[in-house]
C-alpha cells in the first residue's frame, strides 16, 4: 500500500503541532496530573 499524500489541515498548525502529531507511541511522554499541574504552574 502506498503512503497517503499529506492533507491540508482544517486549521493552521505550528511546527510544534506538527512535531507532536508526528510522534510515535514510543516517543510520546505521557504526563500524569501532578506533572501537568507542575508544568502549568511554571507557565503562570
C-alpha atoms as an extended CHARMM CRD file, in Angstrom:
* protein
*
        44  EXT
         1         1  UNK       CA              0.0000000000        0.0000000000        0.0000000000  PROA      1               0.0000000000
         2         2  UNK       CA              1.2770000000        3.4580000000       -0.8340000000  PROA      2               0.0000000000
         3         3  UNK       CA              1.6130000000        6.3450000000        1.5170000000  PROA      3               0.0000000000
         4         4  UNK       CA             -1.2780000000        8.8020000000        1.5460000000  PROA      4               0.0000000000
         5         5  UNK       CA             -0.4200000000       12.2740000000        0.2860000000  PROA      5               0.0000000000
         6         6  UNK       CA             -0.3130000000       14.9030000000        3.0480000000  PROA      6               0.0000000000
         7         7  UNK       CA             -3.6680000000       16.5620000000        3.5710000000  PROA      7               0.0000000000
         8         8  UNK       CA             -4.1360000000       20.2370000000        4.2810000000  PROA      8               0.0000000000
         9         9  UNK       CA             -5.1070000000       20.7320000000        7.9300000000  PROA      9               0.0000000000
        10        10  UNK       CA             -8.5770000000       22.2140000000        8.5420000000  PROA      10              0.0000000000
        11        11  UNK       CA             -6.8600000000       24.8720000000       10.7120000000  PROA      11              0.0000000000
        12        12  UNK       CA             -3.3130000000       26.2740000000       10.8850000000  PROA      12              0.0000000000
        13        13  UNK       CA             -0.7260000000       24.0540000000       12.5730000000  PROA      13              0.0000000000
        14        14  UNK       CA              2.5450000000       25.3060000000       14.0210000000  PROA      14              0.0000000000
        15        15  UNK       CA              5.8360000000       23.4710000000       13.6560000000  PROA      15              0.0000000000
        16        16  UNK       CA              5.4080000000       22.2690000000       17.2600000000  PROA      16              0.0000000000
        17        17  UNK       CA              1.8980000000       20.9780000000       16.4710000000  PROA      17              0.0000000000
        18        18  UNK       CA              3.2530000000       19.0080000000       13.5120000000  PROA      18              0.0000000000
        19        19  UNK       CA              6.1170000000       17.6250000000       15.6140000000  PROA      19              0.0000000000
        20        20  UNK       CA              3.7890000000       16.4870000000       18.4230000000  PROA      20              0.0000000000
        21        21  UNK       CA              1.3910000000       14.8600000000       15.9600000000  PROA      21              0.0000000000
        22        22  UNK       CA              4.2530000000       13.0410000000       14.2090000000  PROA      22              0.0000000000
        23        23  UNK       CA              5.4740000000       11.3260000000       17.4000000000  PROA      23              0.0000000000
        24        24  UNK       CA              5.1360000000        7.5770000000       17.6910000000  PROA      24              0.0000000000
        25        25  UNK       CA              3.6210000000        5.9850000000       20.7900000000  PROA      25              0.0000000000
        26        26  UNK       CA              7.1430000000        5.0920000000       21.9350000000  PROA      26              0.0000000000
        27        27  UNK       CA              8.3620000000        8.7050000000       21.6040000000  PROA      27              0.0000000000
        28        28  UNK       CA              5.3650000000       10.2640000000       23.3390000000  PROA      28              0.0000000000
        29        29  UNK       CA              5.8240000000       11.0840000000       27.0490000000  PROA      29              0.0000000000
        30        30  UNK       CA              2.5410000000       10.6950000000       28.8810000000  PROA      30              0.0000000000
        31        31  UNK       CA              2.1810000000       13.2080000000       31.7340000000  PROA      31              0.0000000000
        32        32  UNK       CA              0.2490000000       12.3990000000       34.8730000000  PROA      32              0.0000000000
        33        33  UNK       CA             -1.9170000000       15.0100000000       36.6330000000  PROA      33              0.0000000000
        34        34  UNK       CA              0.8510000000       16.0180000000       39.0410000000  PROA      34              0.0000000000
        35        35  UNK       CA              3.2530000000       16.6850000000       36.1570000000  PROA      35              0.0000000000
        36        36  UNK       CA              0.5940000000       18.6640000000       34.2950000000  PROA      36              0.0000000000
        37        37  UNK       CA             -0.1290000000       20.8200000000       37.3500000000  PROA      37              0.0000000000
        38        38  UNK       CA              3.6050000000       21.4900000000       37.7650000000  PROA      38              0.0000000000
        39        39  UNK       CA              4.0260000000       22.3870000000       34.0760000000  PROA      39              0.0000000000
        40        40  UNK       CA              1.0360000000       24.7350000000       34.1800000000  PROA      40              0.0000000000
        41        41  UNK       CA              2.1510000000       26.4170000000       37.4150000000  PROA      41              0.0000000000
        42        42  UNK       CA              5.5420000000       27.2120000000       35.8400000000  PROA      42              0.0000000000
        43        43  UNK       CA              3.7820000000       28.9710000000       32.9470000000  PROA      43              0.0000000000
        44        44  UNK       CA              1.8300000000       31.3870000000       35.1690000000  PROA      44              0.0000000000
